[in-house]
């Protein structure tokens, strides 16, 4: 019973929901990036390189061996550096996109935490802390004035 109660508290607190939402958005984001790289960025790059398909680019270490009957007796061994290039391009695009999103979110958060900025609604806890800080400064000024 205690285990079920703890699990319910965990799920209700939002940790599990936040994680599930993050995983779903991450999977969708991955699909968007995959299409962006393979269908938007690589075709013009391939055009610039005379129709070069990066997925086919590889360095062959050993050719496949075929016997007289046409049966492959030994598989080709190769280093697929073209796929590495695509994955690195994916990584750069994801990294840049995440950086831009986080930077925008931080800018919005900073605006909302500024109590003097009235264009964005300030969260209640920040408002209360700002009022408390103002009251403490006022009290300190009164104390300094009474000591003189």
N, C-alpha and C positions, 0 to 999 in steps of 0.2 A: 504494500500500500504506500509506503513512504517513497519508493522508487517512482510510482505513478504520480504521486503528488509533486515530487521534484520535477518530473518530466513536464507536468502540466504547467508548473511555474516557469520553467524554461521556455516552453512554447508560448505562453501567454505574455511573457516579458517582451517578446518580439525578437529575441535572438534568432530563433529558428526561422521566423518569417523573414527577417532581414537577410539571413543567409540564403534562403530559397529565392528571394527576389534578386539578390545579387547573382546567383548562379544562372537564373533564367535570363537576366539582362546580359550577363557575360556571354552566354551561349549565342544569343541573338547578335550581340556586338561582334562576336567572332565571325558569324556568317557575313555580316556587313563588310568587315575588313577583308575577308576572303574574296568576296566579289569585287571589292574596290581594287585589290591588288591584281587579281587574275583577269578581270574584265575591263578595268579602267587604266591602270598604270602600266601593266606589262604589254598590252597590244601596241601602244605607241612606241614603247621601248624596243619591242620586237621589230616594228616597222623601221625604226632608225638603224637597226642592225641587220637589215635585209631578210626579215622574216624569221629570225632566229627564235626558236622555242627554247626557253630556259630550262624547262622540265626535261628536255632531251639531252641537255649538256651533261657530259660525264667524261671522266678520265678512265679509260679501260686499263685495268691492271693485267687481266688475262681474258682472251677471247674465249667464247664458248667453243667447245669441241664437239663436232658432229661426226658420227661414224658413217660408213658407206651406205647404210640403210636410211640415213637422214635422221637418226635418233640422236638427241643431244646426250652426250655422255658426261659432259662437264659444263656446268653453268658459267656464264660470263661473270667476272668479278670486276666491279667498277666503282668509282667514287662519283656520286651524283652531285657535283658542285652547283649545278643549275637549280636544283631543289633547295640547296642551302641558300643560294642567292634569293630565291622567292621567300623563304622563311625569314631571312634577315630583313627583307623589305617589309614583310608582314609585321615583324617586331618593331621596326622603326615607325611604321604608320600607327600601330597600336600605341606605342610609347608617346608619340607626338599628340595623338588624339586624347589620350588620358591626361597628358600634361595640360592641354588646352582646357579640357573640362574641369580639372581640379583647380586650375588657375581662375577660371570663371566662377566656380563655386566659392573659392576663397575670397574673391572680390565681393561677391554678394554677401558672404558671411561678415566680412569686415564692415560693409555698409550697414548691415543690420545691427552690428554691435556698437556702432557709433550713435550715441544717444542724441547728438546734436543734428544728425542727418534725418530729416523728416520725410525724405522720399521713399524710404523703406521702413516698414514697421519693425521696431525694436522688440525683441523677445522680452517678456515680463521679468525674467530673472536678471537680465542685463539692466533693465530700467530700474529695478529695485536696488541693484548694486550701485548704480550711478547716483540714485537719490541718497543712499546711505553714505557714499563717498562725499557728496556735497554737504550733507549734515555734519559729517565729521570735520570737514574743512571749516565749516561755519563755527562749530564748537571750539576748534583749535584757535580760530581767530578771536573769539570771545575770551578764551582763557588767556591768550597773550595780551589782549587789551586790558583785562582786569589786573594783570600782574604789574602793569606800568603805572 
